[in-house]
Amino acid sequence: MYKTIVFGFVSSKEARAKLIEDKANEMYMQGWELVTVSSTPNAGAIMVFKQRF
């Protein structure tokens, strides 16, 4: 099973990196493994997770 999370505009690249890191750690604790992260043209991010077995 896969899950996608989309973040909207985050002005600072440092803030965006921290947001991605925090969400990846949070999702890992819930049993999800980060597969990929993509930046969007509007300074957002798309994160794809898969369920760990």
C-alpha positions in Angstrom: 0.0 0.0 0.0 1.2 3.5 -0.9 0.4 6.9 0.6 1.1 10.4 -1.0 1.4 13.6 0.9 1.5 17.0 -0.8 2.8 20.2 0.8 1.9 23.6 -0.6 4.2 26.6 -0.7 7.0 26.8 1.8 9.1 30.0 1.1 12.4 28.9 2.7 14.4 25.9 1.5 15.6 25.2 5.0 12.0 25.2 6.3 10.9 22.9 3.5 13.8 20.5 4.3 12.8 20.5 8.0 9.1 19.9 7.1 10.1 16.9 4.9 12.4 15.5 7.5 9.8 15.8 10.3 7.1 14.2 8.2 9.4 11.4 7.1 10.2 10.6 10.7 6.6 10.9 11.8 5.4 8.5 9.1 8.2 6.0 9.8 7.0 5.8 13.4 3.5 5.0 12.0 4.8 2.1 9.8 5.4 4.0 6.6 8.7 4.1 4.6 9.6 7.1 2.5 10.0 6.1 -1.2 10.6 9.5 -2.9 10.3 13.2 -2.5 9.8 15.7 -5.4 9.9 19.5 -5.2 7.1 21.3 -7.0 7.5 24.4 -9.1 5.6 26.5 -6.5 8.2 25.6 -3.7 6.1 22.7 -2.4 6.8 19.0 -2.1 5.3 15.7 -2.9 6.2 12.7 -0.6 5.4 9.1 -1.5 5.5 6.4 1.3 4.9 2.7 1.2 3.7 0.6 4.1 6.5 -1.4 5.9 5.8 -5.1 6.4 
